[in-house]
Each structure stands twice: as C-alpha cells, then as structure tokens.
Amino acid sequence: MNNIPVLKALKKYIDERNAPFSMPGHKSGRGFTCTDEGRLFNEVMLKGDITEVEGLDNLHNPQGIIKEAQELLAKLYGSRASYFLVNGSTSGNLAMIFSAFKEGDKVLVERNCHRSIFNGIIMRKLQPIYIKNYMSKRYNAPISIDMGHFLQTLEENSDINGVILTYPNYYGITCDLSLVVKKCKERGIKVLVDCAHGAHFGISPLLPDNPIKLGADMAVMSAHKTLPSLTQTAYLHIGETMDKSLTDFYVSMFSSTSPSYTFMASMDYARYYLETYGREAFDSLIKTVDDYRDRINQIKGLHVISQEDIKSEYAQSPVGFDRTRLIINVDKEYNGYALLDYLRLKGVQSEMSDGFNTVLISSPFNSKEDFERLFMALKDFPMSDYKRKPIEIKVGTIPSRALLPWQAVESKSALVDLKDCEGKISGTNIVPYPPGVPIIMMGEFIDRDAISMVQYYLSNGVTILGIDEEKIRVIEQ
Ligand SMILES: Cc1ncc(COP(=O)(O)O)c(C=O)c1O
C-alpha cells in the first residue's frame, strides 16, 4: 500500500481508535447498524453516492422527495422551513448571514465566534460589534457571552441590525437565548444562532431547547456532529420572519451543484432516528454520562464539569448545558494536552483539548465498553508526569478598531516584530489556545496590553494563532 498516504493513514487511524468520543455522531458507522433503516442506509451508501439524476429530485429546486424530506425536518424542529446542507454548518453560517443582513449592516457578535461566522462578516462587509465572553476562572474556559455586556452594548447601539450567537459553545454551554430573543424582538432585529453543536437539542427535556422553538430567526446545526449523519452534513432552519425565497437563493449559492444522495439520505435518516428513537436514546445516554461523571470525579486531579459547576460560577444569567458532553478538567499545575495524547494512546479519541480541559463528545452510539475504556484509562493517567508551571488565563478589553474586517483583508500588510507593533493595526486575528478567545481581531489597534498578553502567553508555551515567530502581520500605513 504505497503512494496512497491518506488511505493508509485512515486505515491506521480506524484500527487504533476504538472508543470514539469525537465527531461524527454516528461513531464509526455504529449509528447505521442499530436499526433496520440504518442498515438500509448502509446498504445503499456507496451505490447511492450519485447526484441529481432522472427520477430523483434536485436539491437546488426541490419538488419531490427532497422537498418532502425537508418538510419532515421542518416539522421536527418547528421551523417555517428547513434545508439540507451538504457543505456543513460552514455554508449554513454564510447563507444565514447573507439572507439576514445587507452590506454594511451592524451586528452584535460573540467575540469567539466560529471562523465561518467571521468569514461571513468579511464577505458581507458587515460592521461587527463584539460581545465579550464570560470566562470561568476555575476551569479557564469561556462559559457564555457576558450577558451584562450584551445588554449594555445592545442599549448603546440603537442602529444594530441583528445578533449572531453561538449556542452551545464547544463545551456544550448555552447562554440565556430566551432573554436575547426577547430583547431583540423588542427592537425588531434578527437573532441568528450557530447551533452547530446542538442538532440533538430539544429532543429531551434533559437537554437545552432548540433555538427555533425559543424564537430565533435562523439556526444552523451540524447533523454530523451529534446525530447519525455523514461528516459535512448540516441543517439550516428558518423562522416565520425570514424571507424564504432569499434564503433559498443563498443556500443554493453556498451549496455544491453536485450534492451527494448519500449525504442527503444520511440527513434524512438522522431526522428519522431522532424523531423515532431520539428521546429514549438521549435520555439513556445522559444517564450513562452522569454515572461516569460521578465515577471520574473520584479520580484525584480530574474533574468533569457539570451544569451545577457552571451555574455556581456564573450566577448572573441562566446557562444551560449539554449533558451528553464530558468536559474533563485537569488541575491547573498539570498539562491538559497530555491527557488528550495519553487517551489517544489508550484508543480513546477525544474531540479536543484546550490545555486545561479535554472535551469528549458522546452520542447514543457510544457503547458501555467505550465509557469503561475511558474510565479505566483515566484511572491510570500518570498526572504527576505532566506537571507544568500554572498559567493564568487573561482576557483583555476589546481594542478599538481602525478598519472593518473586510477592509483589513484587502489592505497591504507586512510581518513586524511583536515588540514593535504598538499602535499598529492588526492584519490578522490573534487567538491564544487556551482560552480560544481572540486578543486582537483584524482591523483593530494593537496596544501595549495586548502585546504584554501575547508575550505572557508565548513565554508560557501557549499556542497562539496569528503569531509567526514572534511577528504579527500588520497593515502598512
Ligand atoms: C461553533 C461552530 N460553528 C460552525 C462550525 C462549522 O461546522 P461544519 O464543520 O459543519 O462546517 C463548527 C465546527 O466545528 C463549530 O464549532
């Protein structure tokens, strides 16, 4: 097997990771073997990898089976209309931004939004006003938008055209979306929700609500992240306030003209699975996760974050929590990246680590053996071999802006030594991991505080996106 590097590496990966706690939600195909309908999908999967052909339907102008499937999807999520996306939530976020806003519109957006949201802001030439994230001091992770800051910013900007939020964040935490919707409805402005990680929301009372039910105008969900659907598949839902024909246009614009029927059949199956088995399957999964949370919490140095932990630290505003997620926090003097690497060696694939927390995404297709393998591995984790100097997570104030993001992209830029950047305009986003919240976004002024923060993180070995050998790309003036 020479000269097929991707195929070879994929085979090795599959053979080594037998406890999948990462995306996709079908967990190595298990989601397609547990029901008759899933097995039917398995049977047609390869031969069904065709695109628009005679006798089927057209995703770009659905009149038959795709129309029917999208209507069933809309019924389940309570939307005015729902769409199959074959280019992930990434395309859904772009379609959402283009359908809801016009060039030059002013939007409130969470500071650590996904890059597809930020890219949409650049492409649509929007004016973003950033909402701060509230950081957990105990777990060094972003908990929610800072609701106080959100309400104040909304009050101060009477010309806002809409709000774009992530719900939930990567840690499964949700903000008080009902309040956001209420405040925005009072002003007649739109609420767009990046619910990429919450396609299963609303199916059980033990989970947060689906954003459309809470009154959001649009919501994007990655079916592949938590449901039995193939990677790259996602849903877009719209509420009553949206212009459907405009949304049809933009969804089509950001979708491949060769959508695979295998993708569409998997999205149709995921909806069917959720509707038919979802309540019971997710309730049972949450019970298992709760049990293992309690057991893992007995292991010294590790703590699985719970809804109560988050609520006790952020009492200002009600937050929700996706109880299918396991967020394993390591004590501050230990290196959390080591846990992810160690688990991988033990055959347990996590979704990601931020240096303090390892995030595991479970779904109804994780077996009891997966959880047991995880627990046994954690019990033997040699924490003390991975000591590090404790670092303090800093989140600064939002710097002032000289250029809109799209103007910064189109300006001439050059790499400049970090120490010489004070007063210059950043040509890039500077994001340390942890905490994953940008220090500077492109078009913003680089001030002394931002430079000190970057220097502090670099000297503590934190990975920073946007820094190239202690140089920053700045706009030439
Ligand atoms: C919050 C958020 N939004 C959007 C996306 C993009 O989703 P997709 O991979 O389905 O394009 C991701 C991907 O991880 C994400 O975390």
The ligand as an SDF file (V2000), in Angstrom:
LIG
                    3D

 16 16  0  0  0  0  0  0  0  0999 V2000
  -19.4370   26.6200   16.6040 C   0  0  0  0  0  0  0  0  0  0  0  0
  -19.1890   26.0480   15.2360 C   0  0  0  0  0  0  0  0  0  0  0  0
  -19.8330   26.5630   14.1810 N   0  0  0  0  0  0  0  0  0  0  0  0
  -19.6610   26.0910   12.9390 C   0  0  0  0  0  0  0  0  0  0  0  0
  -18.7870   25.0470   12.6960 C   0  0  0  0  0  0  0  0  0  0  0  0
  -18.6300   24.5490   11.3100 C   0  0  0  0  0  0  0  0  0  0  0  0
  -19.3100   23.3370   11.1760 O   0  0  0  0  0  0  0  0  0  0  0  0
  -19.1130   22.3150    9.9670 P   0  0  0  0  0  0  0  0  0  0  0  0
  -17.9100   21.5220   10.3200 O   0  0  0  0  0  0  0  0  0  0  0  0
  -20.3700   21.5030    9.9740 O   0  0  0  0  0  0  0  0  0  0  0  0
  -18.9370   23.0920    8.7290 O   0  0  0  0  0  0  0  0  0  0  0  0
  -18.0730   24.4710   13.7650 C   0  0  0  0  0  0  0  0  0  0  0  0
  -17.1260   23.3850   13.5130 C   0  0  0  0  0  0  0  0  0  0  0  0
  -16.5280   22.8130   14.3450 O   0  0  0  0  0  0  0  0  0  0  0  0
  -18.2780   24.9910   15.0680 C   0  0  0  0  0  0  0  0  0  0  0  0
  -17.6070   24.5020   16.1180 O   0  0  0  0  0  0  0  0  0  0  0  0
  1  2  1  0
  2  3  1  0
  2 15  2  0
  3  4  2  0
  4  5  1  0
  5  6  1  0
  5 12  2  0
  6  7  1  0
  7  8  1  0
  8  9  2  0
  8 10  1  0
  8 11  1  0
 12 13  1  0
 12 15  1  0
 13 14  2  0
 15 16  1  0
M  END
$$$$
